[in-house]
Amino acid sequence: MAGIDLLSGHVHALVRERHRSREFIEFLKLLDAAYPADTAIEIILDNHSAHVSRETTAWLAAQPTGRFTFTFTPTHGSLRIPGEVARESGMISPANPI
């Protein structure tokens, strides 16, 4: 799993043999530890079952409100350019450019 900080360009990565809920939560914990507690973490995701599982939902529910915000790409939309999704979700805008 990997994510890029659109402001700094830093890549956060976690390599595991599987991509289940527990590995995804491990990745979220890595992101959580990388940013100050008062920073909102916005993530663009595909619709992989690990991203919406009961285990993931329960872990997110235990986090402070607003800490993680997920924007999901459309089903079968994995070929879309991530920047396009970021613009549509409002993560990138004239008022909030990269």
N, C-alpha and C positions, 0 to 999 in steps of 0.2 A: 504494500500500500504506500502511496505517496501523496503528498500535498505540497503546494507551493504557496508561500506567503506573497500575495500580490503586491504588497507594499515594499518588502525588502528583497524579494527574489529567493529567499531561503527555502530550500527543499527539505521537508520533513519526510522521512522514509522509515518503513518497517517491513522487513522481509521475513516472511514466514511461509512454510510449506502449504498452509491452508488459509482460506479466507472465510472463516466462520465468525459468528458473533463475538466470541471471546477474543479473537485476533483483532477484530474491528474495535472493540472496546479498549484493547491494549493500545491501539493507535490513537484513539481519542484521549486516553490518559497521557500519552506522550505529548499530544498537542496541549492538553490542559497544563502540564508541567512546564511547557515552553513559553507560556504567556502569563502576564500578571493576572491575578484573580479577577480584576475588574474589567478585563478585556473581553469583548464579545468575539466569539470564534464562529465565522460563517463558512460553511462547507458546501460545495456543489458535489452531489453524488448521483450515481446511477441507481437503479432500483434493485440492486442486489439484495437478496433476502437478509443478509447479515446487517444491512443498514436499517431495516425496519422490524427486526425480530423482537420477540417479547423481552429477551435478555438485554438487547440494546435499549429498547424503550424504557425498561425498568432502570437501567443505569443512568440514562439521560434524566429521568424523573427525579433522581436523587441529587442532580447537579443544581447549582443556583440558577434561577430563572434568567433566561437570556444569555447564559454562558455559551451554549451551542445553538446555532440556527442552521437548519439543513434546507437546501434548495435541491430538489430532485430534477434530473433531466427527464424529458418525456420518455415513456416506454419506447424501446427500440430507437432511442435517439443518441446512442453512444457515438455515432459518427459526427455529431455536431461539434463545432468548435467551442471549447470551454469558455472563451471570451464572449461568445455570443450568448451563452447561458448566463454569464455574469452580468452582461449588460441588461438582459431581459429581467433578471431578478433585482436589479437596482444596485448590485454590488459595485458596478462600474457605471458612472454617469458623468455628465459634465460637471456636476457639483462634487463628485467623488471619483476623479480620474485615477488611473494607476500611477 
